[in-house]
């Protein structure tokens, strides 16, 4: 591809004969800080403030990673955060007895084995983060009993397999299942609640168009196959991030994508089979910070009007035609 203008954004146009760099490194270089800041922001918005602190609680409530309520009669554990502590254990089924727990974060360790069905007893649980462990097995159906759950995160490094269970009672805002080996389809529950803000899923249903308030859509690093761009996305005018990288998606990018998604801040389509021209309508999305179309089959000229995107900080068209 050629470019007819210069811009303050970082522009990568490597020769097509070069071997593609690992996408994990590319994503780390260009988007990890931005992406994780958005992820933390989403988590903050859906997590209520806790009335107590570990510092002013007694006994187990003073342990690192434990946060309790400040009830005058008794202290109840409301948050448990065991992140990157180097633990090599199974997740204890006794955690199901912490019935006042609102947030359970066990990410970045070496927890193995299965997800305990007893976690389904946690009806007050709002965030369950088990990312970046070595968990195996299936997602237990008992999690359907966690009626307050807003974030279910089991992606990155785990090896959860099988069909995604039907969990009709969820009102999820974050569903992160990337880099597993799930089969089946997106259950209808995750597309019935119009207040959803952020859904990270592993396949693309037509029902996605019902989520009128959806802001972040990430199905990266899965085995999605399609002969066309997922049209349901174009109905979600509130989207700020679309991440479809590292799949087997094909087709042309819709010419009106920029007009349909005026709030878009990042569009990552790298390592797919998309082809055709870069839509001129993208130049109308004045909030764009990041465009990544690495390693596809795009042709033609990068529009000169891309210089109007004053917020653009990264533009990547490596390994295209």
Long-range contacts (C-beta under 8 A, 24 or more apart in sequence): 1-278, 1-298, 1-299, 1-300, 1-301, 1-302, 1-317, 1-320, 1-321, 2-301, 2-302, 3-301, 3-302, 3-306, 4-301, 4-302, 4-303, 4-304, 5-302, 5-304, 5-305, 5-306, 5-307, 6-307, 7-306, 7-307, 7-309, 7-312, 7-315, 8-310, 8-312, 8-313, 9-309, 9-312, 9-313, 9-314, 9-315, 10-313, 10-314, 10-315, 11-315, 11-316, 11-317, 12-294, 12-315, 12-316, 12-317, 12-318, 13-317, 13-318, 14-318, 14-319, 16-319, 16-320, 16-321, 18-318, 18-319, 20-271, 20-294, 20-295, 20-318, 20-319, 21-318, 23-221, 23-245, 23-246, 23-270, 23-271, 23-294, 23-295, 26-270, 26-292, 26-294, 26-316, 26-318, 27-245, 27-268, 30-290, 30-292, 30-314, 30-316, 31-266, 31-268, 31-290, 31-292, 31-314, 34-266, 34-289, 34-290, 35-241, 35-243, 35-266, 38-216, 38-240, 38-241, 42-173, 42-174, 42-197, 42-198, 42-216, 43-127, 43-151, 43-174, 45-197, 46-126, 46-127, 46-150, 46-151, 46-173, 46-174, 46-197, 47-102, 47-103, 47-126, 47-127, 48-102, 48-126, 50-78, 50-79, 50-102, 52-78, 69-100, 76-100, 77-101, 78-102, 78-103, 79-103, 79-104, 79-105, 80-104, 80-105, 80-106, 81-105, 82-106, 82-109, 83-107, 83-108, 83-109, 84-108, 84-109, 85-109, 86-110, 87-111, 88-112, 91-115, 91-116, 91-130, 91-135, 92-116, 93-117, 93-118, 94-118, 95-119, 95-122, 96-120, 96-121, 96-122, 97-121, 98-122, 99-123, 99-124, 100-124, 101-125, 102-126, 102-127, 102-148, 103-127, 104-128, 104-129, 105-129, 106-130, 106-133, 107-131, 107-132, 107-133, 107-153, 108-132, 108-133, 109-133, 110-134, 111-135, 112-136, 113-137, 114-138, 114-140, 115-139, 115-140, 115-143, 115-154, 115-160, 116-140, 117-141, 117-142, 118-142, 119-143, 119-146, 120-144, 120-145, 120-146, 121-145, 122-146, 123-147, 123-148, 124-148, 125-149, 126-150, 126-151, 127-151, 127-153, 128-152, 128-153, 129-153, 130-154, 130-158, 131-155, 131-156, 131-157, 131-158, 131-176, 132-156, 132-157, 132-158, 133-157, 133-158, 134-158, 134-159, 135-159, 135-160, 136-160, 136-161, 137-161, 138-162, 138-163, 138-165, 139-164, 139-165, 140-165, 141-165, 141-166, 141-167, 143-167, 144-168, 144-169, 144-170, 145-169, 146-170, 150-174, 151-175, 151-176, 152-176, 153-200, 154-180, 155-179, 155-180, 155-200, 164-202, 171-195, 171-196, 172-196, 172-199, 173-197, 173-198, 173-199, 174-198, 174-199, 174-200, 175-199, 175-200, 175-201, 176-200, 176-218, 177-201, 177-202, 178-202, 178-218, 178-219, 178-220, 178-221, 178-222, 179-221, 179-222, 204-230, 204-232, 204-233, 205-232, 206-232, 207-232, 208-232, 208-233, 208-236, 209-235, 209-236, 211-236, 212-236, 212-237, 212-238, 213-238, 214-238, 214-239, 215-239, 215-240, 215-241, 215-263, 216-240, 216-241, 217-241, 217-242, 217-243, 218-243, 219-243, 219-244, 219-247, 220-244, 220-245, 220-246, 220-247, 220-268, 221-245, 221-246, 221-247, 222-246, 222-247, 223-247, 223-248, 224-248, 224-249, 225-249, 226-250, 226-251, 227-251, 228-252, 229-253, 229-254, 229-257, 229-274, 233-261, 234-260, 234-261, 235-260, 236-261, 237-261, 237-262, 237-263, 238-263, 239-263, 239-264, 240-264, 240-265, 240-266, 240-287, 241-265, 241-266, 242-266, 242-267, 242-268, 243-268, 244-268, 244-269, 244-272, 245-269, 245-270, 245-271, 245-272, 245-292, 245-294, 246-270, 246-271, 246-272, 247-271, 247-272, 248-272, 248-273, 249-273, 249-274, 250-274, 250-275, 251-275, 252-276, 252-277, 253-278, 253-279, 254-279, 255-279, 255-280, 255-281, 256-281, 257-281, 257-282, 258-282, 258-283, 258-284, 258-285, 259-284, 261-285, 262-287, 263-287, 264-288, 265-289, 265-290, 266-290, 266-291, 266-292, 267-291, 267-292, 268-292, 269-293, 269-296, 270-294, 270-295, 270-296, 270-316, 271-295, 271-296, 272-296, 273-297, 274-298, 275-299, 276-300, 277-301, 278-302, 278-303, 280-305, 282-306, 283-308, 283-309, 285-309, 286-310, 286-311, 287-311, 288-312, 289-313, 289-314, 290-314, 290-315, 291-315, 291-316, 292-316, 293-317, 293-320, 294-318, 294-319, 294-320, 295-319, 295-320, 296-320, 297-321
